[in-house]
Amino acid sequence: MSFHLDGPILSQEDGWTLDLTQVTRVAFVQTRVKSNVFRHMDLWQGDLRHSVSWSGLAGDWTTDPEAFAFLDLCSATADALAKVQPDLRITWGTYGRSRKWMFAIGLIALIAGLGLFPIAALSGVATSKLLTAAIPMIALVLIGSTLVAGYAPWRKQPTLAAGDLRGVLTRIAERARAPQS
């Protein structure tokens, strides 16, 4: 898929065209699931969302020219947004329903991890089995706590100025290009 940025106009080849002066909200999301990396920049014009995205294997993205072209396009788009809408903030990370689902999953894991141990202890399970079961229960508590803390709906969503996104993405690209030791 090809994109073109000409001044304040971002277009997807044989797809949509977006005037960046009309953008009402922007989010940049990075997700890693097992061995895959997913990145997307979502731009809203009112209720209409336009996305620029890239995905690939976590181990291979550092040598994928399309991954770096994606980062360059996002940087250039953010720079163009900063020129036409200097006060626009970019949401960093998972947002909306996805954020709420991650919080709910974390809450369930936390409650399960905390609740299973007393239930098992009160049920008369042998101490050796209880100690063996404690490891996954502790893992549930740790995973749940991390998700609840990270996706809590009362926490303010991280944002950055549109003009600052280039610096963040440049650091991501520099780390990827650095020799691994």
N, C-alpha and C positions, 0 to 999 in steps of 0.2 A: 504494500500500500504506500502510495506516495502522497506527500503533503507539500504545500507551497505557502510560504509566508512572504507577502508583498506589502510592506508598510504595516498598516493595521488590519490587513485582510489575511486570514488563515483559511486555507482551503484543502480539502481532501480530494485527490484526483478522482474524477467521476463520482463525487459524493457531495458533501456539504461545503458551504462557504460561510465563514463567520467573521463579522466585523468586530474586532476586539474592542472598539469603543462601546459596543452594546453588551459586553460581557458583564454579568451581574455577580458571578461567583466563580472561584477557581479552586481546585483541589489537586494535590500531587500525592499519589499513593504508591508505596512500595510494599510488596508482600512476598514472603518466601514461604512456600509450602513444599515440604520435603526437599526435593532436589530442583525445584523450579522457582524462578524469580518472575514476579509480575510487577510491572510499573505502568501507571497510567496518569495522564493529566486530563482532568475533566474540566471543561469550560461550559458554564451555563449562560444562556441568553434567556432570561426569565425562567420558565420551567423546562426549556429545551436544553438537553445536555449533549455536548459534543465531546468525544474522547479521542485522545491520541495515546496509543499504547504500544508496549513492547513486552514480550515474554520469552523466556528461554531457560535452558538449564543453568543452574547456579554456577556450576563449574566452568561452563563454556562462555558465559556472557562477557567475560573480560577480553575475549578474543573475537567477539562478534561485532563487525563494523556497524550493523544495524542498531545494536544497543547504544553505541556511541553516537550514531546519527540521531537516535531518539532523544538522548540527553541534550544534544546540540539543538534540536528543534524545540524542545521544552525551554531551554535557556533563551533562545532567540524569541520565542513567543512571550516569555516572561519579560524580557527586555522591551518588547513592543508594547506589552500591557503597561509597563511602568511609564512609558512615554505618554500614552493616551489616557491612562487612569492612575496617576501617581499615588493615590491613596488606597488602591486595591490591595487587599491582603490575600495571600494564598494559604488555604488550609493544608496542613502537612499531616498526612496519615489517613487512616480509615475514618470514614464519616458516615452519618446517616444511619440507615437500617443495619448496615454491616457492623458499625460500631456498637449498636445496641445488641445485636446477636452475639458479638464477641464478649460483651459484658455478661449477658445471660448465660453463656456457656461457662464462663469463669465462675459465676455465682453458683451454678449447679455443681461444678467440680469442687468448689470450696465447701459447700454444704455437704456434699457426699463424702469428701475426705474427712471433714470434722465429725460428721454424724455416724459414719460406719464404725469407727473405733469403739465408741461407747456402746453401740448396739451389739457389736461382736463381743466385747468384754462382758456385757451383762447376759449374753446368751450362754455363757459357760464354755466357750471354745477353749481348747487347750492353749496354754501360754505359748508353746512353741509355734502353733499355728497363728496365734494372735501377733506374735513378733514378726512372722513371715508376712502376714497381711499388712503390717504397719508400713512397710516400704511403699507399696502402691498408694496407700492412704496418704502418706506424707507427700508423695509425688502429686496426688490430686490437690492437696492443700497448697502446695507451692505453685503449681500451674494455675489453679483457680485464683490464688491471691495475686499473681502477676497479671492475669487477664482483668480481674476486677479493678486493680489499681490503674492499669493502663487504659482501660476503656470506660471508666466510670463516667456516667452521664453528667455528674456534677463537676467534673474536671473540665477546665477550659481547653478547648481544642487548640493545639499548637498552630500558630500562623506565622507567616513571614511576609515582608513586603515583596511585591512582585520583582522589584529590582534586585533583591537579595537571593532569588532562586538560582541564578547563574552561578554564584559563588559556591552554593551548596552542591549543585550538580557537578561543578568543576572538581570539587574535592572528591566526590564519589568516583569520577572518571580517573583522576590522578591516582587514587588508591588502587583502582583496578589495573592501571597500567604499570604500577610500581612492581619491580621484581619481587617475587615471593621468596621468602627465606625459610 
